[in-house]
Amino acid sequence: MKERIEKFFGKDFSQDARIKLYDYIEDYITSKVTDWTKAPDTDGIAASFANDIKQLDKSDFAFLLLSTGYIPEFYSHDSSQETLYSKLVEVLVCEWAIRFGFTDSTIIKQKASKEDVSIRLGNLIIVCDAKTYRLGRSQAAPNVKDTIKKADYDKWQENYRGKEINDGVFYSTIGGLITFPSLHRWKGGSDAYLYCTDKDDPIVILFYEYLAYMLIGGFSHETLINVLSNYGELFPAKTKDQHSYFAPVLEALFGKDNEEFTDFVKLTLELTNELVAHKTKLVEEFIDNSKKTVEADIEKIPVEELKKRLIEAETKLISHQLKKQLVNINKFRVEKGTKNKAIDPEEEIE
């Protein structure tokens, strides 16, 4: 693997250096936010992150990009941490677009009916949705509705249509882009590919590894423009099949029978396996440390207090569902005036 890393990235990345980049965004968040009881300054941190990643050389940036898109398992669902992580991935995609030649690209701050990233060069616009998922999500691949809603892309592009930039120059939307973590790809067919092979509404899915290869392979931004502008030639008919989607897209981007690209993909498979092993180890260590913390705390608690807590926990476990049912009975099945006032229908039963 060492030789292939040097071949594609122009320098060697030791295992320690690779792991540092695997954890780069998570560590950055930790360094910027120490008190999660208050809402973080998401826009301020995103701006700082944007400035910092501009200082990364092409090799470091490309390596960071190819291993991104996986929300840390420690973050609570729908939490401020998760939101901030997703925002920083958007910043990463915007920086990729700028480095790739779309020099007017910007992050969209106000998200109501807007894309994540406006990939832009002059008046040309590609609306981009930067996807992030947990490695530990309960499905191998996300639901299609969590990946693409075509109506959203229509709304995003409509925000630009007919609008003048300056001096009679109007925006021109040429399609959409979904940036995607490859470990959550669909193994065979999916309606996601069906929606992304509509020649009349071009939306392309690209894995973060492919974005990285575009940079280190020296490809021009014109290749992506050409793919979206000539979608009808790539997809005269829609398809759900993964191979039928990616084969023409990758050939249009990187050329036919590109052995170097094939070798790069093999390398990224090894790297993502290493990433998964590293993230798995972090979770196992977290569980082990949490157990030790709980054990130390329990040692300090008097026996009678422990008995009390155990009784409460066991009772809650046994009665949880029954309490929910009592609330529903009282709320929906009991005549007014005879309801049990001791049962609060608004009570939140966890």
Residue frames relative to the residue before (quaternion, step in Angstrom):
aa qw qx qy qz dx dy dz
M 1.0000 0.0000 0.0000 0.0000 0.00 0.00 0.00
K 0.5841 0.6115 -0.3611 0.3930 3.58 1.07 -0.77
E 0.6767 0.5010 -0.2975 0.4501 3.58 0.89 -0.94
R 0.6780 0.4856 -0.3014 0.4622 3.59 0.96 -0.85
I 0.5998 0.5427 -0.3631 0.4625 3.59 1.06 -0.65
E 0.6692 0.4884 -0.2979 0.4742 3.59 0.90 -0.91
K 0.6243 0.5589 -0.3332 0.4324 3.56 1.03 -0.80
F 0.7834 0.3626 -0.1884 0.4682 3.58 0.77 -1.02
F 0.7770 0.3559 -0.1884 0.4839 3.58 0.96 -0.77
G 0.4886 -0.7086 0.4051 0.3084 3.55 1.26 -0.06
K 0.7775 0.1201 -0.1164 0.6062 3.57 1.29 0.12
D 0.5347 -0.6200 0.4671 0.3339 3.54 -1.25 0.35
F 0.1570 -0.7359 0.6483 0.1163 3.53 -1.14 0.72
S 0.3311 -0.7249 0.5667 0.2093 3.58 -0.61 1.10
Q 0.6672 -0.4848 0.3568 0.4388 3.58 -1.22 0.26
D 0.6323 0.5285 -0.3323 0.4588 3.59 1.00 -0.78
A 0.6583 0.5040 -0.3070 0.4674 3.57 0.98 -0.83
R 0.6364 0.5219 -0.3280 0.4637 3.59 1.03 -0.77
I 0.6702 0.5006 -0.2995 0.4588 3.57 0.89 -0.95
K 0.6028 0.5537 -0.3561 0.4508 3.58 1.04 -0.70
L 0.6907 0.4557 -0.2776 0.4882 3.58 1.00 -0.77
Y 0.5807 0.5631 -0.3768 0.4513 3.61 1.12 -0.58
D 0.7627 0.3558 -0.1706 0.5124 3.58 1.05 -0.84
Y 0.3295 0.8119 -0.4540 0.1620 3.57 1.30 -0.01
I 0.7174 0.4406 -0.2750 0.4643 3.61 0.71 -1.02
E 0.6446 0.5223 -0.3199 0.4575 3.59 0.95 -0.88
D 0.6713 0.4848 -0.2979 0.4750 3.60 0.93 -0.87
Y 0.6163 0.5466 -0.3440 0.4505 3.56 1.07 -0.73
I 0.6469 0.5127 -0.3117 0.4706 3.57 0.97 -0.87
T 0.6437 0.5293 -0.3163 0.4533 3.58 0.95 -0.89
S 0.6759 0.5003 -0.2914 0.4559 3.57 1.01 -0.80
K 0.7303 0.4440 -0.2326 0.4641 3.57 1.12 -0.60
V 0.7826 0.2341 -0.1237 0.5634 3.60 1.12 -0.58
T 0.0656 -0.8153 0.5752 0.0031 3.55 -0.64 1.13
D 0.7586 0.2801 -0.1610 0.5658 3.59 1.23 -0.37
W 0.1351 -0.8327 0.5356 0.0373 3.55 -0.24 1.32
T 0.4675 0.6442 -0.4684 0.3834 3.60 1.23 0.24
K 0.7080 0.3369 -0.2353 0.5743 3.56 1.32 -0.27
A 0.5607 -0.6033 0.4441 0.3527 3.56 -1.11 0.68
P 0.4180 -0.7184 0.4908 0.2615 3.61 -0.80 0.93
D 0.5007 -0.6132 0.5112 0.3347 3.55 -1.25 0.41
T 0.1978 -0.8448 0.4870 0.1004 3.54 0.37 1.31
D 0.6875 0.4807 -0.2953 0.4573 3.59 0.83 -0.95
G 0.6541 0.5165 -0.3133 0.4552 3.58 1.00 -0.80
I 0.6630 0.4884 -0.2991 0.4821 3.57 0.97 -0.87
A 0.6319 0.5311 -0.3313 0.4570 3.59 1.02 -0.78
A 0.6531 0.5083 -0.3132 0.4658 3.58 0.98 -0.81
S 0.6449 0.5111 -0.3097 0.4765 3.57 1.03 -0.83
F 0.6395 0.5255 -0.3112 0.4669 3.57 0.99 -0.88
A 0.6348 0.5370 -0.3276 0.4486 3.58 0.97 -0.88
N 0.6648 0.4947 -0.3015 0.4717 3.59 0.95 -0.82
D 0.6737 0.5158 -0.2996 0.4363 3.57 0.95 -0.88
I 0.7067 0.4563 -0.2922 0.4550 3.61 0.84 -0.88
K 0.5349 0.6011 -0.4153 0.4244 3.60 1.21 -0.29
Q 0.6506 0.5290 -0.3100 0.4481 3.58 1.18 -0.56
L 0.5428 0.6176 -0.4084 0.3965 3.61 1.22 -0.28
D 0.4352 -0.6672 0.5205 0.3076 3.58 -0.99 0.71
K 0.7265 -0.4624 0.2814 0.4233 3.55 -1.26 0.35
S 0.6505 0.5336 -0.3239 0.4326 3.59 0.95 -0.82
D 0.6860 0.4742 -0.2822 0.4742 3.57 0.84 -1.00
F 0.6599 0.5150 -0.3153 0.4471 3.56 0.93 -0.90
A 0.6660 0.5038 -0.3054 0.4576 3.60 0.89 -0.91
F 0.6487 0.5040 -0.3225 0.4703 3.59 0.99 -0.80
L 0.6315 0.5203 -0.3265 0.4732 3.59 0.99 -0.80
L 0.6665 0.5255 -0.2994 0.4358 3.57 0.93 -0.91
L 0.7033 0.4909 -0.2939 0.4219 3.60 0.81 -0.92
S 0.7314 0.3973 -0.2356 0.5017 3.59 1.19 -0.44
T 0.5194 0.6647 -0.4043 0.3536 3.59 1.21 0.30
G 0.6159 0.6028 -0.4002 0.3115 3.53 -1.39 -0.02
Y 0.6586 0.4976 -0.3043 0.4754 3.60 1.28 0.02
I 0.3382 -0.7678 0.5149 0.1760 3.57 -0.32 1.31
P 0.5069 -0.6583 0.4541 0.3218 3.63 -0.82 0.91
E 0.5290 -0.6673 0.4334 0.2949 3.56 -0.97 0.91
F 0.6200 0.5811 -0.3419 0.4013 3.60 1.15 -0.56
Y 0.6015 0.5784 -0.3625 0.4150 3.58 1.19 -0.44
S 0.4514 -0.6725 0.5126 0.2850 3.58 -0.94 0.87
H 0.5817 -0.5887 0.4336 0.3565 3.54 -1.15 0.66
D 0.8469 0.0883 -0.1076 0.5133 3.56 -1.04 0.91
S 0.4082 0.7182 -0.4622 0.3224 3.57 1.14 0.61
S 0.6653 -0.4764 0.3882 0.4241 3.56 -1.35 0.16
Q 0.6094 0.5555 -0.3466 0.4470 3.57 1.10 -0.68
E 0.6635 0.5023 -0.2980 0.4675 3.56 0.91 -0.95
T 0.6517 0.5199 -0.3112 0.4562 3.57 0.94 -0.90
L 0.6679 0.5000 -0.2974 0.4642 3.57 0.96 -0.88
Y 0.6270 0.5311 -0.3401 0.4573 3.58 0.97 -0.83
S 0.6641 0.5066 -0.3020 0.4596 3.59 0.88 -0.97
K 0.6330 0.5344 -0.3288 0.4535 3.58 1.02 -0.79
L 0.6799 0.4871 -0.3010 0.4582 3.59 0.93 -0.84
V 0.5878 0.5345 -0.3714 0.4806 3.60 1.16 -0.48
E 0.6145 0.5347 -0.3381 0.4713 3.59 1.05 -0.73
V 0.6330 0.5227 -0.3222 0.4715 3.58 1.01 -0.84
L 0.6298 0.5395 -0.3177 0.4598 3.57 1.04 -0.83
V 0.6631 0.4937 -0.2997 0.4762 3.59 0.94 -0.88
C 0.6329 0.5270 -0.3314 0.4604 3.59 1.01 -0.77
E 0.6541 0.4963 -0.3103 0.4791 3.58 0.97 -0.83
W 0.5997 0.5406 -0.3611 0.4666 3.61 1.07 -0.68
A 0.6634 0.5180 -0.3094 0.4425 3.57 0.87 -0.98
I 0.6494 0.5122 -0.3139 0.4663 3.59 0.97 -0.86
R 0.6774 0.4829 -0.2905 0.4727 3.58 0.91 -0.93
F 0.6723 0.5094 -0.2920 0.4508 3.57 1.10 -0.70
G 0.6920 -0.4958 0.2755 0.4466 3.59 1.23 -0.14
F 0.5935 0.5220 -0.3750 0.4845 3.58 1.28 -0.13
T 0.0924 -0.8993 0.4262 0.0327 3.49 0.66 1.27
D 0.6823 0.4702 -0.2932 0.4769 3.62 1.21 -0.27
S 0.3510 0.7687 -0.4740 0.2476 3.60 1.26 0.24
T 0.0497 -0.8000 0.5979 -0.0074 3.55 -1.14 0.75
I 0.4713 -0.6065 0.5570 0.3159 3.52 -1.37 0.40
I 0.3263 -0.7207 0.5724 0.2156 3.56 -1.03 0.75
K 0.2818 -0.7926 0.5200 0.1484 3.60 -0.55 1.15
Q 0.7422 0.3270 -0.1962 0.5511 3.58 0.89 -0.91
K 0.2249 -0.8643 0.4417 0.0851 3.56 -0.15 1.35
A 0.4452 0.6995 -0.4772 0.2911 3.64 1.16 -0.17
S 0.8428 -0.1032 0.0138 0.5281 3.57 -0.58 1.25
K 0.5908 0.5473 -0.3806 0.4545 3.58 1.03 0.77
E 0.5585 -0.5946 0.4724 0.3338 3.53 -1.27 0.49
D 0.6110 -0.5371 0.4219 0.4003 3.59 -1.30 0.11
V 0.8044 0.0563 0.0321 0.5906 3.53 0.87 -1.05
S 0.2400 -0.7268 0.6239 0.1578 3.55 -1.00 0.88
I 0.1494 -0.7859 0.5973 0.0571 3.56 -0.34 1.29
R 0.0873 0.8514 -0.4913 0.1618 3.54 -0.29 1.29
L 0.0177 0.7359 -0.6768 -0.0006 3.50 -1.22 0.71
G 0.8062 -0.0635 -0.0013 0.5882 3.56 -0.33 1.23
N 0.7952 -0.2464 0.1957 0.5184 3.56 -0.67 -1.08
L 0.5341 0.6277 -0.4068 0.3940 3.60 1.29 -0.11
I 0.0680 -0.8092 0.5835 -0.0099 3.58 -0.88 1.00
I 0.0401 -0.7274 0.6840 0.0382 3.54 -1.13 0.86
V 0.2548 -0.7715 0.5609 0.1592 3.60 -0.66 1.05
C 0.1243 -0.8415 0.5257 -0.0116 3.55 -0.68 1.15
D 0.1474 -0.7441 0.6478 0.0700 3.53 -1.10 0.88
A 0.1814 -0.8051 0.5603 0.0703 3.59 -0.49 1.23
K 0.2049 -0.8328 0.5089 0.0742 3.58 -0.37 1.25
T 0.0161 -0.7598 0.6498 0.0096 3.52 -1.21 0.73
Y 0.0008 0.7883 -0.6146 0.0285 3.57 -1.04 0.83
R 0.5221 -0.6056 0.4941 0.3413 3.54 -1.30 0.33
L 0.5217 -0.5972 0.4987 0.3500 3.57 -1.12 0.61
G 0.7437 0.4299 -0.2132 0.4654 3.57 1.04 -0.82
R 0.3138 0.7498 -0.5334 0.2341 3.61 1.10 0.41
S 0.6062 -0.6440 0.3532 0.3050 3.55 -1.12 0.71
Q 0.7246 0.3494 -0.2413 0.5428 3.60 1.24 -0.13
A 0.5750 -0.5919 0.4324 0.3635 3.55 -1.12 0.63
A 0.7800 0.0859 -0.0303 0.6191 3.57 1.05 -0.83
P 0.5438 -0.6401 0.4242 0.3384 3.59 -1.05 0.63
N 0.6041 -0.5097 0.4507 0.4149 3.53 -1.28 0.29
V 0.6043 -0.5820 0.3959 0.3733 3.55 -1.07 0.72
K 0.6546 0.5284 -0.3182 0.4371 3.59 0.96 -0.85
D 0.6541 0.4855 -0.3130 0.4883 3.59 1.23 -0.38
T 0.6739 0.4784 -0.2774 0.4899 3.55 1.33 -0.09
I 0.8152 -0.0712 0.0976 0.5665 3.55 0.81 -0.97
K 0.0152 -0.7282 0.6852 0.0045 3.51 -1.07 0.91
K 0.3617 -0.7877 0.4500 0.2148 3.54 -0.17 1.29
A 0.5992 0.5762 -0.3656 0.4187 3.57 1.06 -0.68
D 0.6061 0.5601 -0.3525 0.4413 3.57 1.11 -0.67
Y 0.6605 0.5101 -0.3114 0.4545 3.58 0.93 -0.89
D 0.6151 0.5371 -0.3424 0.4648 3.56 1.07 -0.71
K 0.6613 0.4996 -0.3022 0.4709 3.59 0.96 -0.89
W 0.6532 0.5258 -0.3224 0.4393 3.58 0.91 -0.91
Q 0.6969 0.4640 -0.2787 0.4705 3.57 0.92 -0.90
E 0.6001 0.5771 -0.3509 0.4286 3.55 1.13 -0.69
N 0.5835 0.5983 -0.3663 0.4092 3.59 1.14 -0.59
Y 0.7311 0.4091 -0.2277 0.4962 3.59 1.20 -0.47
R 0.5775 0.6352 -0.3823 0.3418 3.57 1.07 -0.69
G 0.8398 0.1811 -0.1558 0.4875 3.53 -0.97 0.97
K 0.5878 0.5780 -0.3755 0.4235 3.59 1.27 0.07
E 0.3752 -0.7507 0.5136 0.1785 3.52 -0.89 1.03
I 0.3597 -0.6976 0.5755 0.2295 3.56 -1.02 0.84
N 0.6981 -0.3621 0.2484 0.5656 3.53 0.77 -1.11
D 0.8679 0.1230 -0.0789 0.4747 3.54 -1.29 0.52
G 0.7519 -0.4270 0.2215 0.4508 3.57 0.83 0.97
V 0.5418 0.5837 -0.4149 0.4401 3.60 1.28 0.21
F 0.1378 -0.8136 0.5639 0.0334 3.56 -0.69 1.13
Y 0.5933 -0.5589 0.4459 0.3700 3.53 -1.24 0.56
S 0.1014 -0.7670 0.6302 0.0653 3.55 -1.16 0.65
T 0.1705 -0.7938 0.5773 0.0870 3.59 -0.44 1.20
I 0.1593 -0.8269 0.5361 0.0592 3.56 -0.74 1.04
G 0.7883 -0.2767 0.1497 0.5288 3.61 1.24 0.07
G 0.4980 -0.6506 0.4984 0.2836 3.50 -1.37 -0.22
L 0.1713 -0.7571 0.6218 0.1038 3.54 -1.33 0.40
I 0.1271 -0.7417 0.6541 0.0769 3.54 -1.07 0.88
T 0.1463 -0.7611 0.6248 0.0947 3.60 -0.70 1.07
F 0.0923 -0.8564 0.4963 -0.1082 3.50 -0.68 1.23
P 0.4045 -0.6904 0.5344 0.2721 3.62 -1.02 0.75
S 0.4696 -0.7500 0.3904 0.2539 3.56 -0.54 1.19
L 0.6099 0.5731 -0.3714 0.4021 3.62 1.06 -0.54
H 0.6909 0.4327 -0.2813 0.5063 3.60 1.26 -0.13
R 0.3374 0.7500 -0.5012 0.2693 3.57 1.21 0.41
W 0.5006 -0.6117 0.5143 0.3326 3.54 -1.27 0.43
K 0.4766 -0.7184 0.4340 0.2618 3.56 -0.87 0.95
G 0.7977 0.1642 -0.0932 0.5727 3.58 1.08 -0.65
G 0.8100 -0.1631 0.1576 0.5407 3.53 -0.44 -1.25
S 0.0292 0.7842 -0.6196 0.0169 3.53 -1.27 0.41
D 0.5527 -0.5939 0.4687 0.3496 3.53 -1.19 0.57
A 0.5175 0.6274 -0.4232 0.3992 3.59 1.20 -0.39
Y 0.6686 0.4717 -0.2972 0.4920 3.59 0.97 -0.82
L 0.5899 0.5703 -0.3616 0.4428 3.56 1.09 -0.68
Y 0.6925 0.4665 -0.2714 0.4788 3.57 0.91 -0.93
C 0.7226 0.4421 -0.2413 0.4735 3.58 1.11 -0.68
T 0.6644 0.4367 -0.3301 0.5089 3.59 1.22 0.33
D 0.3809 0.7019 -0.4944 0.3433 3.54 1.16 0.67
K 0.3553 -0.7821 0.4714 0.1996 3.58 -0.31 1.25
D 0.6747 0.4958 -0.2970 0.4590 3.58 1.18 -0.51
D 0.7716 0.2034 -0.1101 0.5925 3.58 1.28 -0.23
P 0.0796 -0.8704 0.4836 0.0459 3.61 0.56 1.16
I 0.1067 0.7415 -0.6531 0.1106 3.53 -0.86 1.12
V 0.1235 -0.8239 0.5518 0.0380 3.59 -0.55 1.13
I 0.2651 -0.7279 0.6119 0.1593 3.57 -1.12 0.82
L 0.0466 0.7874 -0.6134 0.0399 3.57 -0.87 0.97
F 0.4168 -0.6922 0.5319 0.2534 3.56 -0.95 0.90
Y 0.6292 -0.5528 0.3893 0.3833 3.56 -1.20 0.54
E 0.5868 0.5712 -0.3686 0.4399 3.59 1.12 -0.58
Y 0.6494 0.5176 -0.3202 0.4559 3.58 1.02 -0.79
L 0.6154 0.5335 -0.3464 0.4655 3.58 1.05 -0.74
A 0.6424 0.5247 -0.3200 0.4578 3.57 0.99 -0.87
Y 0.6688 0.5051 -0.3064 0.4514 3.59 0.93 -0.88
M 0.5863 0.5749 -0.3687 0.4357 3.59 1.09 -0.65
L 0.6807 0.4844 -0.2833 0.4709 3.56 1.05 -0.79
I 0.7597 0.3912 -0.2316 0.4650 3.58 0.62 -1.10
G 0.6511 0.5099 -0.3188 0.4631 3.59 1.23 -0.37
G 0.4657 -0.7201 0.4182 0.2995 3.57 1.28 -0.02
F 0.3503 0.7512 -0.4973 0.2562 3.60 1.10 0.55
S 0.4787 -0.6789 0.4903 0.2638 3.54 -1.23 0.56
H 0.5801 -0.5738 0.4494 0.3637 3.57 -1.18 0.58
E 0.5392 0.6340 -0.3963 0.3877 3.58 1.21 -0.46
T 0.5834 0.5904 -0.3878 0.4009 3.60 1.11 -0.58
L 0.6759 0.4709 -0.2979 0.4824 3.60 0.95 -0.82
I 0.6115 0.5402 -0.3441 0.4646 3.58 1.03 -0.75
N 0.6743 0.5044 -0.2929 0.4529 3.57 0.93 -0.92
V 0.6118 0.5492 -0.3497 0.4493 3.59 1.03 -0.77
L 0.7202 0.4396 -0.2532 0.4732 3.57 0.79 -1.01
S 0.6787 0.5042 -0.2935 0.4461 3.59 1.02 -0.76
N 0.7653 0.3018 -0.1644 0.5443 3.59 1.18 -0.51
Y 0.1583 0.8460 -0.4966 0.1120 3.57 1.11 0.71
G 0.6167 0.5740 -0.3437 0.4149 3.57 1.08 -0.70
E 0.6395 0.5124 -0.3232 0.4733 3.57 1.13 -0.62
L 0.6642 0.4884 -0.3020 0.4786 3.58 1.08 -0.72
F 0.8181 0.1185 -0.0083 0.5627 3.55 0.95 -0.92
P 0.0985 -0.8081 0.5799 0.0308 3.59 0.18 1.24
A 0.7725 0.1245 -0.0856 0.6168 3.58 1.25 -0.47
K 0.5440 -0.6218 0.4563 0.3304 3.56 -1.17 0.61
T 0.0366 -0.7912 0.6098 0.0270 3.56 -1.23 0.48
K 0.3621 -0.7097 0.5604 0.2262 3.56 -1.24 0.57
D 0.5708 0.6518 -0.3548 0.3513 3.55 1.26 -0.40
Q 0.5130 -0.6753 0.4451 0.2875 3.56 -0.86 1.02
H 0.6843 0.4856 -0.2971 0.4556 3.59 0.80 -0.97
S 0.6688 0.5070 -0.3021 0.4522 3.58 0.95 -0.87
Y 0.6296 0.4980 -0.3369 0.4920 3.56 1.24 -0.36
F 0.7692 0.4157 -0.2279 0.4285 3.57 0.58 -1.14
A 0.5855 0.6118 -0.3865 0.3654 3.62 0.98 -0.71
P 0.7358 0.3958 -0.2721 0.4774 3.65 0.67 -0.90
V 0.6235 0.5446 -0.3499 0.4385 3.60 1.05 -0.70
L 0.7065 0.4593 -0.2716 0.4649 3.60 0.81 -0.99
E 0.6165 0.5272 -0.3498 0.4686 3.59 1.08 -0.66
A 0.6642 0.4994 -0.3052 0.4650 3.59 0.98 -0.84
L 0.6897 0.4812 -0.2758 0.4655 3.58 1.05 -0.72
F 0.8490 0.2061 -0.0326 0.4854 3.55 0.74 -1.13
G 0.5864 -0.5850 0.3726 0.4184 3.58 1.24 -0.05
K 0.5724 -0.6138 0.4330 0.3288 3.55 -1.24 0.47
D 0.8555 0.0528 -0.0642 0.5111 3.56 -1.09 0.87
N 0.2053 0.7901 -0.5399 0.2052 3.56 0.88 1.00
E 0.2627 -0.8067 0.5123 0.1331 3.58 -0.12 1.31
E 0.6123 0.5523 -0.3547 0.4408 3.58 1.07 -0.65
F 0.6492 0.5019 -0.3153 0.4766 3.57 0.99 -0.83
T 0.6233 0.5358 -0.3332 0.4621 3.59 1.00 -0.80
D 0.6585 0.4982 -0.2997 0.4779 3.58 0.99 -0.84
F 0.6254 0.5340 -0.3312 0.4626 3.58 1.06 -0.74
V 0.6384 0.5240 -0.3246 0.4610 3.59 0.97 -0.83
K 0.6257 0.5269 -0.3360 0.4669 3.60 1.01 -0.78
L 0.6403 0.5198 -0.3180 0.4676 3.57 1.00 -0.82
T 0.6792 0.4924 -0.3059 0.4502 3.60 0.86 -0.91
L 0.5888 0.5538 -0.3737 0.4548 3.60 1.12 -0.52
E 0.6469 0.5023 -0.3118 0.4816 3.58 1.00 -0.81
L 0.6727 0.5068 -0.2949 0.4513 3.55 0.96 -0.89
T 0.6676 0.4826 -0.3126 0.4730 3.60 0.95 -0.78
N 0.5969 0.5356 -0.3642 0.4735 3.60 1.10 -0.57
E 0.6414 0.5066 -0.3134 0.4835 3.57 1.03 -0.79
L 0.6302 0.5372 -0.3268 0.4555 3.59 0.99 -0.83
V 0.6629 0.5037 -0.3056 0.4621 3.58 0.90 -0.94
A 0.6477 0.5132 -0.3207 0.4629 3.58 0.95 -0.86
H 0.6515 0.5127 -0.3096 0.4657 3.58 0.99 -0.82
K 0.6861 0.4730 -0.2937 0.4682 3.60 0.85 -0.93
T 0.6102 0.5444 -0.3426 0.4625 3.58 1.08 -0.69
K 0.6467 0.5203 -0.3085 0.4647 3.56 0.98 -0.89
L 0.6353 0.5340 -0.3297 0.4500 3.60 1.00 -0.79
V 0.6524 0.5053 -0.3131 0.4701 3.58 0.99 -0.85
E 0.6554 0.5129 -0.3145 0.4566 3.59 0.93 -0.91
E 0.6544 0.5028 -0.3111 0.4713 3.59 0.99 -0.80
F 0.6279 0.5380 -0.3278 0.4569 3.57 1.04 -0.77
I 0.6517 0.5078 -0.3095 0.4708 3.57 0.97 -0.88
D 0.6619 0.5139 -0.2986 0.4569 3.57 0.95 -0.94
N 0.6747 0.4834 -0.2921 0.4753 3.60 0.94 -0.88
S 0.6253 0.5344 -0.3361 0.4588 3.57 1.07 -0.73
K 0.6308 0.5314 -0.3266 0.4616 3.57 1.03 -0.80
K 0.6589 0.5078 -0.3065 0.4626 3.57 0.94 -0.87
T 0.6386 0.5245 -0.3230 0.4612 3.59 1.03 -0.79
V 0.6544 0.5089 -0.3049 0.4689 3.57 0.98 -0.91
E 0.6454 0.5247 -0.3195 0.4540 3.56 0.95 -0.89
A 0.6631 0.5033 -0.3058 0.4621 3.59 0.95 -0.87
D 0.6542 0.5118 -0.3088 0.4635 3.58 1.01 -0.81
I 0.6608 0.5187 -0.3086 0.4461 3.57 0.95 -0.89
E 0.6031 0.5801 -0.3546 0.4171 3.56 1.05 -0.74
K 0.6884 0.4891 -0.2719 0.4614 3.57 1.15 -0.59
I 0.6230 0.5706 -0.3366 0.4159 3.61 1.22 -0.32
P 0.4945 -0.6545 0.4800 0.3109 3.65 -0.91 0.87
V 0.6428 -0.5622 0.3667 0.3692 3.57 -1.17 0.68
E 0.6651 0.5116 -0.3188 0.4408 3.62 0.85 -0.89
E 0.6430 0.5091 -0.3198 0.4745 3.57 1.04 -0.76
L 0.6248 0.5333 -0.3331 0.4629 3.59 1.06 -0.75
K 0.6355 0.5248 -0.3267 0.4626 3.58 0.98 -0.85
K 0.6479 0.5305 -0.3108 0.4497 3.57 0.94 -0.92
R 0.6799 0.4865 -0.2885 0.4668 3.56 0.89 -0.93
L 0.6390 0.5282 -0.3246 0.4554 3.57 1.02 -0.79
I 0.6370 0.5216 -0.3225 0.4671 3.57 0.97 -0.87
E 0.6644 0.5049 -0.3027 0.4604 3.60 0.89 -0.91
A 0.6719 0.5023 -0.2999 0.4541 3.57 0.94 -0.87
E 0.6662 0.4957 -0.3005 0.4693 3.58 0.94 -0.90
T 0.6469 0.5189 -0.3144 0.4619 3.59 0.99 -0.85
K 0.6485 0.5153 -0.3126 0.4649 3.56 0.97 -0.87
L 0.6436 0.5312 -0.3147 0.4524 3.57 0.99 -0.84
I 0.6953 0.4754 -0.2700 0.4665 3.57 0.92 -0.93
S 0.7961 0.3786 -0.1625 0.4434 3.57 0.82 -1.03
H 0.3810 0.7717 -0.4586 0.2211 3.59 1.27 -0.20
Q 0.7396 0.4097 -0.2428 0.4756 3.59 0.61 -1.10
L 0.6384 0.5329 -0.3380 0.4406 3.59 1.00 -0.77
K 0.6317 0.5269 -0.3366 0.4583 3.59 1.01 -0.72
K 0.6267 0.5267 -0.3299 0.4701 3.56 1.03 -0.77
Q 0.6639 0.5032 -0.3009 0.4642 3.56 1.02 -0.86
L 0.6143 0.5445 -0.3455 0.4547 3.61 1.05 -0.71
V 0.6327 0.5276 -0.3275 0.4627 3.57 0.98 -0.84
N 0.6861 0.4869 -0.2839 0.4600 3.58 0.90 -0.93
I 0.6189 0.5318 -0.3418 0.4663 3.59 1.04 -0.75
N 0.6944 0.4824 -0.2713 0.4599 3.53 0.85 -1.00
K 0.6901 0.5008 -0.2710 0.4468 3.55 1.06 -0.78
F 0.8288 0.2720 -0.0994 0.4788 3.55 0.87 -0.96
R 0.7812 0.3851 -0.1763 0.4587 3.61 1.07 -0.59
V 0.6687 0.4869 -0.2960 0.4776 3.61 1.24 -0.16
E 0.5053 -0.6613 0.4671 0.2988 3.57 -0.95 0.92
K 0.5810 -0.5764 0.4449 0.3637 3.53 -1.15 0.66
G 0.7517 0.3581 -0.2823 0.4764 3.55 -1.03 0.78
T 0.7462 0.3356 -0.2084 0.5359 3.55 1.24 -0.38
K 0.3976 0.7383 -0.4653 0.2834 3.55 1.28 0.12
N 0.4873 -0.6407 0.5134 0.2972 3.54 -1.18 0.65
K 0.3140 -0.7943 0.4929 0.1657 3.56 -0.32 1.25
A 0.5810 0.5888 -0.3742 0.4191 3.56 1.22 -0.32
I 0.6747 0.4347 -0.2824 0.5254 3.56 1.28 -0.35
D 0.2116 -0.7971 0.5587 0.0882 3.56 -0.52 1.20
P 0.3555 -0.7632 0.4961 0.2125 3.62 -0.49 1.15
E 0.6735 0.4814 -0.2905 0.4799 3.55 1.23 -0.41
E 0.4240 0.7225 -0.4561 0.3004 3.55 1.30 -0.07
E 0.3067 -0.7443 0.5664 0.1764 3.54 -0.92 0.94
I 0.1061 -0.7993 0.5910 0.0234 3.54 -0.44 1.24
E 0.2444 -0.8092 0.5237 0.1060 3.55 -0.42 1.24
